[in-house]
Amino acid sequence: MKENIALSRLSQGWVWPAVVTVALLAGCAAPRQPAQRAPVVDRSAVPASSAATQPLPPGAENAGRPGFYTVRPGDTLIRIGLETGQSWRDIQAWNGLVNPDRIEVGQVLRVVPPEPVVAVAPVTETAATQGTATQPIAASRAPSRPLSDTSPAPPPAATTAPAAPPPSPPVAASDNVQFIWPANGPVIAPFDEVRNRGVGIGGRAGDPVLAAADGRVVYAGAGLRGYGNLIILKHNNTYLTAYAHNQALLVREDQTVRQGQQIAQMGSSDTDRVKLHFEVRRQGRPVDPLNHLPAR
């Protein structure tokens, strides 16, 4: 009896390890589930990206070339003209823009005049260049006079040389501009190339704003944010001046003005106080007006 109980307990002790072993072996024998992986995309079957298929902005082939400007966010033709020292109407014409308000970021615009096309006259080959001998034409000889005719021979016909074209008027040096103060008030805001690209001149509403030099009005309006009622004068191929925050504008675009002529009335449009914001731009780059104005 005791032997049977011992054998029974012994057999039970061996059963559980065996069951665990079998279970482990069964687990090892079971097929493993594949790990979760990112889907694989067959790039050869995917068409080209939409960015590659979209057309490039107009003029993109000229990006980075001298004399061209790439449109940035927030740009307008007026601002581009101020930044490049050109009239916005000229930029519109040079680029064939029907609507000056329809420009897009990344578009490349010409901001210098296009090179003039010089017509070349066709070269006509003469008989000498063709290598053929020429024979005198009898009809072209002057008729011989009889020996008894003692009258003097008529003088040969005078040949008139074509008149030379008049010389072009001399072009003034691009830097030869003498500015005057555009207003009589004190300087209340100094020049800063980043925060204040001109000087602020104080005064009262309605005070006269004068043209700092002879020039042409290339902009007169309120289309440039932050400048209020604005006038831009082009003096030559180098210099522009800008007159901002006016109360009233007294000139129109394309009008020629003289130095000292009143072009506006001082005001506070698009600013917090009455003042004239005056800029001098050299080839579109703002420079300190105090370096170009006479000392007071």
For each residue, the residues with C-beta under 8 A, 3 or more apart:
1: 4 5
2: 5 6
3: 6 7
4: 1 7 8
5: 1 2 8 9
6: 2 3 9 10
7: 3 4 10 11
8: 4 5 11 12
9: 5 6 12 13
10: 6 7 13 14
11: 7 8 14 15
12: 8 9 15 16
13: 9 10 16 17
14: 10 11 17 18
15: 11 12 18 19
16: 12 13 19 20
17: 13 14 20 21
18: 14 15 21 22
19: 15 16 22 23
20: 16 17 23 24
21: 17 18 24 25
22: 18 19 25 26
23: 19 20 26 27
24: 20 21 27 28
25: 21 22 28 29
26: 22 23 29 30
27: 23 24 30
28: 24 25
29: 25 26
30: 26 27
31:
32:
33:
34: 37
35:
36:
37: 34 40
38:
39:
40: 37
41: 46
42: 45 46
43: 46
44:
45: 42
46: 41 42 43
47: 53
48: 52 53
49: 52 53
50: 53 54
51: 54
52: 48 49
53: 47 48 49 50
54: 50 51
55:
56: 60 61
57: 60 71 104 105 106 107 108
58: 104 107 108
59: 62 63 68 95 107 108 109 110
60: 56 57 63 106 107 108
61: 56 108
62: 59 65 68 108 110
63: 59 60 68 70 108
64: 68 70
65: 62 68
66: 112
67: 110 111 112
68: 59 62 63 64 65 108 109 110 111
69: 80 83 84 108 109 111
70: 63 64 106 107 108 109
71: 57 75 80 103 104 105 106 107 108 109
72: 75 105
73: 105
74: 79
75: 71 72 79 80 103 105
76: 79 80 88 101 103 223 224
77: 80 81 88 91 92 97 100 101 103
78: 81 82 88 219 221 223 224
79: 74 75 76 82 83 224
80: 69 71 75 76 77 83 84 86 88 91 109 111
81: 77 78 84 85 86 87 88 90 91 218 219 232
82: 78 79 85 219 224 232 240 242 281 284
83: 69 79 80 284
84: 69 80 81 91 111 283 284
85: 81 82 234 237 238 239 240 281 282 283 284
86: 80 81 90 91 111 112 218 234 284
87: 81 90 91 216 218 219 234
88: 76 77 78 80 81 91 92 100 218 219
89: 92 93 218 253 254
90: 81 86 87 93 94 113 218
91: 77 80 81 84 86 87 88 94 95 97 109 110 111
92: 77 88 89 95 97 100
93: 89 90 96
94: 90 91 109 110 111 112 113 114
95: 59 91 92 109 110
96: 93
97: 77 91 92 100 102 103
98: 102
99: 102
100: 77 88 92 97 103
101: 76 77
102: 97 98 99
103: 71 75 76 77 97 100 107 109
104: 57 58 71 107
105: 57 71 72 73 75
106: 57 60 70 71
107: 57 58 59 60 70 71 103 104
108: 57 58 59 60 61 62 63 68 69 70 71
109: 59 68 69 70 71 80 91 94 95 103
110: 59 62 67 68 91 94 95 114
111: 67 68 69 80 84 86 91 94
112: 66 67 86 94
113: 90 94
114: 94 110
115:
116:
117:
118:
119:
120:
121:
122:
123:
124:
125: 129 130
126: 129 130
127: 130 132 134
128: 131 134
129: 125 126
130: 125 126 127
131: 128
132: 127
133:
134: 127 128
135:
136: 140 141
137: 140 141
138: 141
139:
140: 136 137
141: 136 137 138
142:
143:
144:
145: 149 153
146: 149
147:
148:
149: 145 146
150:
151:
152:
153: 145
154:
155:
156:
157:
158:
159:
160:
161:
162:
163:
164:
165:
166:
167:
168: 171
169:
170:
171: 168
172: 176 236
173: 176
174: 236 237 238 239
175: 238 239
176: 172 173 236
177: 213 235 236 238 239 292
178: 213
179: 212 213 241 280 289 292 293 294
180: 210 212 213 259 260 293 294
181: 184 201 210 212 293 294 296
182: 201 209 210 211 212 241 243 276 278
183: 201 203 207 208 209 210 266 276 278
184: 181 203 207
185: 188 201 202 203 207 266 275 276
186: 201 202
187: 190 199 200 201 202 290
188: 185 200 201 202 275
189: 196 199 200 275 277
190: 187 196 199 290
191: 196 197 198 199 286 288 289 290
192: 195 196 197
193: 197 286
194:
195: 192
196: 189 190 191 192 199 200
197: 191 192 193 279 286
198: 191 242 244 277 278 279 280 286 289
199: 187 189 190 191 196 277 278 288 289 290
200: 187 188 189 196 275 276 277 278
201: 181 182 183 185 186 187 188 275 276 277 278
202: 185 186 187 188 274 275
203: 183 184 185 207 266 274 275 276
204: 207 266 274
205: 247 265 266 267 268 274
206: 247 265 266 267
207: 183 184 185 203 204 265 266
208: 183 262 264 265 266
209: 182 183 231 243 246 262 263 264 265 266 276
210: 180 181 182 183 259 260 261 262 263
211: 182 214 215 233 241 257 258 259 260 261 263
212: 179 180 181 182 233 241 259 278 280 293
213: 177 178 179 180 233 235 239 241 259
214: 211 235 256 257 258 259
215: 211 233 234 235 241 256 257
216: 87 233 234 254 255 256 257
217: 220 231 232 233 251 252 253 254 255 256 257 263
218: 81 86 87 88 89 90 232 233 234 240 253 254
219: 78 81 82 87 88 223 224 230 231 232 253
220: 217 230 231 232 249 251 252 253
221: 78 224 229 230 249 253
222: 227 228 229 230 269 270
223: 76 78 219 230
224: 76 78 79 82 219 221 227 230
225: 270
226: 270
227: 222 224 230 242 244 245 270 277
228: 222 244 245 246 267 268 269 270 271
229: 221 222 244 245 246 247 248 249 264 267 269 270
230: 219 220 221 222 223 224 227 242 243 244 246
231: 209 217 219 220 242 243 246 249 251 263 264
232: 81 82 217 218 219 220 240 241 242 243
233: 211 212 213 215 216 217 218 240 241 242 243 257 263
234: 85 86 87 215 216 218 239 240
235: 177 213 214 215 238 239 240 241
236: 172 174 176 177 239
237: 85 174
238: 85 174 175 177 235 282 283
239: 85 174 175 177 213 234 235 236 280 281 282
240: 82 85 218 232 233 234 235 279 280 281 284
241: 179 182 211 212 213 215 232 233 235 278 279 280 281
242: 82 198 227 230 231 232 233 277 278 279 281
243: 182 209 230 231 232 233 246 263 264 276 277 278
244: 198 227 228 229 230 270 271 276 277 278 279
245: 227 228 229 266 267 268 269 270 271 274 275 276 277
246: 209 228 229 230 231 243 249 264 265 266 267 269 276
247: 205 206 229 264 265 266 267 268 269
248: 229 264 265 267
249: 220 221 229 231 246 263 264
250: 262 263 264 265
251: 217 220 231 255 257 263 264
252: 217 220 255
253: 89 217 218 219 220 221
254: 89 216 217 218
255: 216 217 251 252
256: 214 215 216 217
257: 211 214 215 216 217 233 251 261 263
258: 211 214 261
259: 180 210 211 212 213 214
260: 180 210 211
261: 210 211 257 258
262: 208 209 210 250
263: 209 210 211 217 231 233 243 249 250 251 257
264: 208 209 229 231 243 246 247 248 249 250 251
265: 205 206 207 208 209 246 247 248 250
266: 183 185 203 204 205 206 207 208 209 245 246 247 274 275 276
267: 205 206 228 229 245 246 247 248 274
268: 205 228 245 247 271 272 273 274 275
269: 222 228 229 245 246 247
270: 222 225 226 227 228 229 244 245
271: 228 244 245 268 275 277
272: 268
273: 268
274: 202 203 204 205 245 266 267 268
275: 185 188 189 200 201 202 203 245 266 268 271
276: 182 183 185 200 201 203 209 243 244 245 246 266
277: 189 198 199 200 201 227 242 243 244 245 271
278: 182 183 198 199 200 201 212 241 242 243 244 289
279: 197 198 240 241 242 244 286 289
280: 179 198 212 239 240 241 286 287 288 289 292
281: 82 85 239 240 241 242 284 285 286 287
282: 85 238 239 285 287
283: 84 85 238
284: 82 83 84 85 86 240 281
285: 281 282
286: 191 193 197 198 279 280 281
287: 280 281 282 291 292
288: 191 199 280 291 292
289: 179 191 198 199 278 279 280 292 293
290: 187 190 191 199 293
291: 287 288
292: 177 179 280 287 288 289
293: 179 180 181 212 289 290
294: 179 180 181
295:
296: 181
